[in-house]
Amino acid sequence: MEENLFEIIKDFSREKGLDHEVVIKLVEESLIQAAQRKLPYREIEGHIDQNTGKINLFHFKEVVELVEDPHNEISVDEVFEIDPDAGLGDEVEYEISDREFQRIAHSTRPIIFGSLKDAERQMVVTIFTDKVGEVLTGTVLRVEPNGRIAFSFQNNVEAYLFRREQIYGENFSFGDHVRVLLLDVNDNPHKDSQLTISRTHPGLMIKLFEMEVPEIFDGIVKIVNASREPGRRAKISVYSTDDDVDPVGSCVGMRGSRVQAIVNDLNGEKIDIVRWSEDIDQYTCNALAPAEID
């Protein structure tokens, strides 16, 4: 392997926050599989010299009385000249020559980069699966001609916010920090993005209220339901488990500070906060006169 390719592996591991040793092992296994497909040897082992970046591949021949497969067997008489201590049934190690390696060299780069992508996919699944349903903060990398927005998240993981998940009329620029809801994580190598993210899902507003309102985070104030017309209007129904705590006032905050922070985060979306009640008539009255911040 060329030294610069080895540097690519090291840089990739560092950039993605991957265990360097794990990535090297994965690449070694992929190279061995490629060699086994192209070369006539039954057993192949190999490793990457982490000082030079050189690929060292080896194959083995079994010591037998009568050679039937010269690629994988060696006679007792012949092996005596190489290793006098080797006996029947032993294996003798041979380094795969540079000439033989050239037979698979053209395919090593795609194999290596395929291994790196596999490692990255598994890293994304490991890190983000437990964060489904949570709010992530991403940094805008670019806005593409088709309207989708590329974001960078933890460990430089890239994901797209597609138009259907964007708030109407919202515009972003390179470097903007934006909060999104993580809807799903997939391990499909054919998809553009492993992370499915949204700014239109009602769950984003619910999570923002949990983050802004301590009484909700602590479980004193409960959210019953929430609905949105993204970028235009939203409604959230709340009640309190403590008679001394006003659920609507808790959500609004001093001079509207809490809910206003959420409104700003949702591009000016008007939010109606309704006191929920088991009494349908009372709930209807509350809904007709909600606390509204715009």
Beta strands, then each sheet from edge to edge (+ up, - down):
strand 1: 44-48
strand 2: 55-64
strand 3: 73-75
strand 4: 91-95
strand 5: 135-143
strand 6: 149-152
strand 7: 158-161
strand 8: 177-185
strand 9: 195-198
strand 10: 221-229
strand 11: 233-240
strand 12: 270-275
strand 13: 291-293
sheet 1: 1+ 2- 3-
sheet 2: 1+ 2- 4+
sheet 3: 7+ 6- 5+ 8- 9+
sheet 4: 10+ 11- 12- 13+
end
